[in-house]
Amino acid sequence: MVAGGLAGWAAARLAGADRLRPLETRVVPLLSFTPHAAAGAWLSALLLRGRGTSATAALAAAALTAAVAPRGIPRRQPPASGAVLRVLTANLLAGRGCADAVVELVCTTGADVLFLQELTDEAVIRLKRAGLNDLLPNEMTEVIPSSARGGGIYARYPLSDGLAIAPTAVAQPTARLDLPAGRSVQLVCVHPRPPWPPWSAGAVPRWRTELSVLPPPGDPPVILAGDFNSTVDHAQFRRLLRLGHVDAASQAGHGLVPTWGPEPSGRPAVLAIDHVLIDPRCAVRAASVHRLPGSDHRAVYAEVQLPG
């Protein structure tokens, strides 16, 4: 049963079974844990008795590893020669993320752009008191009163109206960033609602629809950053990669570092659902994940060099 289950998991991941509407409600949440299943498959291959069961588990482990391992291997970067842009994104957990910690991260990383999800009125006030607007004086925020469905983009350089995308229940603000050298970048703060709970018939279709409104790469370059509520093991997320976006963490070999855990109390994170997606012409010079007190998400940082 264990070997057969692992083989079924590998087949579902490789075939993109979460694209099948009759299966998606159950399969989408499960496939989030594919890296854990790969580790479990190798362990099962060692512990299971019998050649057949051990070989089946080993084949499943090899297949799952082939899907997972590339995220941990640094990629060769394109010869970008433009300005360097430092990007930071964080989910504030209904505004409860520590404002002082956010500002400290902006200082230590030298972030030029900050994307915030679950931004509330109270969080905006606390961030301003902590000095965020002194570091990043330009902002494009969309805060929904008495709700944690807001979002915002803060920047060192001027912002103007960005790309028009279809409205969603949770704010996904956009902006155009104008750099001093004349280059512009389109920014989207991403936050679709999660494909959860598995017993809700509408959760996965809603998640799929809200991911589908995100724009493809273009000119000016497009940066999508935020809480995607998705991992690379989801076919709907890989659709964004097929459009031409690349995941900054995976490019730097850090794509397996988890960014979300079920508790904000310091327990280990378990899933990599926060991402910075960039134009394939951009080069990733650095990427990292940072703890954020008060939030169940880690902040994700990427240093990106734009095309010349």
C-alpha positions in Angstrom: 0.0 0.0 0.0 2.8 2.4 0.8 4.7 1.7 -2.4 1.6 1.9 -4.5 0.6 5.2 -2.9 4.0 6.7 -3.6 3.8 5.4 -7.2 0.4 7.0 -7.6 1.7 10.3 -6.2 4.5 10.3 -8.7 2.2 9.6 -11.5 -0.2 12.3 -10.4 2.6 14.9 -10.2 4.2 14.0 -13.5 0.9 13.9 -15.3 -0.4 17.1 -13.8 -3.5 15.4 -12.4 -4.4 18.5 -10.5 -5.6 19.9 -13.9 -8.4 17.4 -14.0 -11.5 19.0 -12.7 -13.0 15.9 -11.0 -9.8 15.4 -9.0 -8.5 18.9 -8.4 -10.3 19.5 -5.0 -8.3 16.7 -3.4 -5.2 16.6 -5.5 -4.2 20.3 -5.4 -3.7 20.4 -1.6 -1.9 17.1 -1.6 0.6 18.0 -4.4 1.8 20.9 -2.2 3.7 18.3 -0.2 5.5 16.7 -3.2 9.0 17.5 -1.8 8.1 15.7 1.4 6.7 12.8 -0.6 10.0 12.5 -2.4 11.9 12.3 0.8 9.4 9.8 2.2 9.8 7.7 -1.0 13.5 7.4 -0.6 13.1 6.4 3.0 10.5 3.8 2.1 12.7 2.4 -0.6 15.3 1.7 2.2 12.9 0.4 4.8 10.3 -1.7 2.8 10.9 -5.4 2.6 10.7 -7.2 -0.7 12.2 -6.4 -4.0 9.0 -5.4 -5.7 7.8 -2.9 -3.1 11.3 -1.5 -2.6 11.8 -1.1 -6.3 8.4 0.6 -6.7 9.2 3.0 -3.9 12.6 3.7 -5.4 11.2 4.4 -8.9 8.6 6.8 -7.4 11.4 8.5 -5.4 13.4 8.9 -8.6 10.5 10.4 -10.5 9.5 12.8 -7.7 13.2 13.8 -7.2 13.4 14.6 -11.0 10.5 17.0 -10.5 11.7 18.6 -7.3 15.5 18.7 -7.4 16.0 21.4 -10.2 14.7 24.0 -7.7 17.7 23.4 -5.5 20.3 23.8 -8.3 21.5 27.3 -9.3 20.9 28.1 -12.9 23.1 30.0 -15.3 21.8 33.6 -15.6 21.3 35.6 -18.8 23.8 38.4 -19.5 21.7 41.2 -18.1 23.4 44.6 -17.9 20.7 47.0 -16.7 19.9 48.4 -13.2 19.8 46.2 -10.1 16.4 46.0 -8.4 16.1 44.6 -4.9 12.6 43.1 -4.2 11.1 42.0 -0.9 7.7 40.4 -0.4 5.9 39.5 2.8 2.4 38.3 3.9 1.5 40.1 7.2 -1.1 37.6 8.4 -4.1 39.9 8.7 -1.8 42.8 9.5 -0.2 41.1 12.5 3.3 40.9 11.1 5.8 43.0 13.1 6.1 46.4 11.5 9.5 47.1 13.0 10.8 43.7 11.6 9.5 44.6 8.1 11.3 48.0 8.2 14.5 46.3 9.5 14.3 43.8 6.6 14.0 46.7 4.2 17.1 48.3 5.7 19.2 45.2 5.8 18.4 44.0 2.3 18.4 47.5 0.8 15.0 46.7 -0.8 13.9 49.1 -3.5 10.4 47.6 -3.7 8.3 46.0 -1.0 5.2 43.9 -1.7 2.8 43.4 1.2 -0.2 41.0 1.4 -3.0 41.0 4.0 -2.3 44.7 4.6 -4.8 46.3 7.0 -5.5 50.0 8.0 -3.8 49.4 11.3 -0.8 47.8 9.7 -0.4 50.8 7.4 -0.3 53.1 10.4 2.2 50.9 12.3 4.5 50.7 9.3 4.5 54.4 8.8 5.3 54.9 12.5 8.2 52.4 12.1 9.7 54.5 9.4 8.7 52.6 6.2 7.6 55.7 4.3 11.0 57.3 5.0 12.8 54.4 3.3 10.2 53.8 0.6 8.3 57.0 0.1 6.2 55.9 -2.9 3.2 53.6 -2.4 0.3 52.1 -4.2 -2.0 50.4 -1.7 -5.4 48.9 -1.8 -6.7 48.5 1.7 -10.2 47.1 2.4 -11.7 48.5 5.6 -12.1 46.0 8.5 -10.6 43.3 6.3 -7.3 41.4 5.9 -7.8 41.3 2.1 -5.7 44.4 1.3 -2.3 44.6 -0.4 0.3 47.2 -1.2 3.4 48.1 -3.1 6.0 50.5 -1.5 9.0 51.7 -3.6 12.1 53.8 -3.4 11.3 55.3 -6.9 8.1 56.8 -8.4 5.1 54.7 -9.0 2.2 55.2 -11.3 -0.8 53.2 -12.5 0.2 49.7 -13.6 -1.3 46.9 -15.6 -5.0 46.4 -15.5 -5.9 42.9 -14.3 -9.3 41.4 -13.6 -10.6 42.2 -10.1 -10.4 39.5 -7.4 -11.8 39.2 -3.9 -8.4 39.8 -2.4 -6.5 42.9 -3.5 -3.8 42.4 -6.1 -2.6 45.9 -6.7 -0.4 46.8 -9.7 2.0 49.6 -10.3 4.5 50.9 -12.9 7.9 51.7 -11.3 10.1 54.3 -13.1 13.8 53.9 -12.4 16.2 56.9 -12.5 18.0 55.6 -15.6 14.8 55.6 -17.6 13.9 51.9 -17.4 10.4 51.1 -16.2 9.1 47.9 -14.6 5.6 46.6 -14.2 4.8 45.3 -10.7 2.0 43.1 -9.5 1.4 42.2 -5.8 0.0 38.7 -6.0 -2.4 37.1 -3.5 -5.0 34.6 -4.7 -7.1 32.9 -2.1 -5.9 29.4 -1.1 -7.2 26.2 -2.7 -8.4 25.2 0.7 -10.3 23.6 2.5 -10.4 20.4 0.4 -14.1 19.9 1.3 -15.0 23.2 -0.3 -16.1 22.6 -3.9 -15.4 26.2 -4.9 -12.0 26.8 -3.3 -9.8 25.3 -6.0 -11.8 26.8 -9.0 -11.6 30.2 -7.3 -7.8 29.8 -6.7 -7.3 28.7 -10.3 -9.3 31.7 -11.7 -7.5 34.2 -9.5 -4.1 32.9 -10.7 -5.2 33.0 -14.3 -5.7 36.8 -14.3 -1.9 37.4 -13.7 -0.2 38.9 -16.8 2.5 37.3 -19.0 6.0 38.8 -19.3 6.2 41.8 -21.5 8.0 45.1 -22.2 8.6 46.8 -19.8 9.6 43.8 -17.7 7.0 42.3 -15.4 7.6 41.3 -11.8 5.0 39.2 -10.0 5.6 38.9 -6.2 3.7 37.8 -3.2 1.8 34.9 -1.7 0.8 32.7 -4.6 -0.7 30.0 -2.3 0.9 27.7 -4.8 4.1 25.7 -5.2 6.0 24.7 -8.3 4.2 21.3 -8.0 0.9 22.8 -9.0 0.1 22.8 -12.7 -1.6 26.2 -12.4 1.6 27.7 -11.1 3.7 26.0 -13.8 1.3 27.6 -16.3 2.8 31.0 -15.2 6.3 29.6 -15.8 5.2 28.3 -19.3 4.1 31.9 -20.1 7.7 32.9 -19.7 8.1 33.9 -16.0 11.0 32.4 -14.0 11.0 31.9 -10.2 13.8 33.9 -8.7 14.4 31.5 -5.8 14.7 28.5 -8.1 17.1 30.4 -10.3 19.3 30.9 -7.3 19.0 27.3 -6.1 16.8 28.2 -3.2 13.4 27.1 -4.6 13.0 24.3 -2.0 13.3 26.7 1.0 9.8 26.8 2.6 8.1 30.1 3.2 4.9 29.2 5.1 4.1 27.2 8.2 0.7 26.6 10.0 1.7 28.7 13.0 3.3 32.1 13.5 5.0 31.0 16.7 8.4 30.0 15.4 7.6 26.5 14.2 9.4 25.3 11.0 7.9 26.4 7.7 6.7 23.6 5.5 5.7 24.9 2.1 7.3 27.2 -0.5 4.2 29.2 -1.6 5.6 32.8 -1.6 7.5 33.7 -4.8 9.1 36.4 -6.9 8.5 35.7 -10.6 10.6 37.8 -13.0 11.2 38.4 -16.7 13.4 35.6 -18.2 15.8 38.3 -19.5 16.6 39.4 -15.9 19.5 37.9 -13.9 19.0 36.8 -10.3 22.0 37.9 -8.3 20.8 36.8 -4.9 17.7 35.3 -3.2 16.9 34.5 0.4 14.1 33.8 2.9 13.7 35.6 6.2 11.6 35.1 9.3 8.9 37.7 10.1 7.7 37.8 13.7 4.0 37.8 14.0 3.3 36.2 10.6 3.0 32.6 9.5 4.9 33.5 6.3 8.6 34.1 5.7 9.6 37.2 3.8 11.2 36.5 0.4 14.0 38.6 -1.0 15.4 38.7 -4.6 18.1 40.9 -6.1 17.4 41.2 -9.8 19.5 42.8 -12.6 17.3 44.1 -15.4 18.1 43.7 -19.1 20.1 46.5 -20.6 
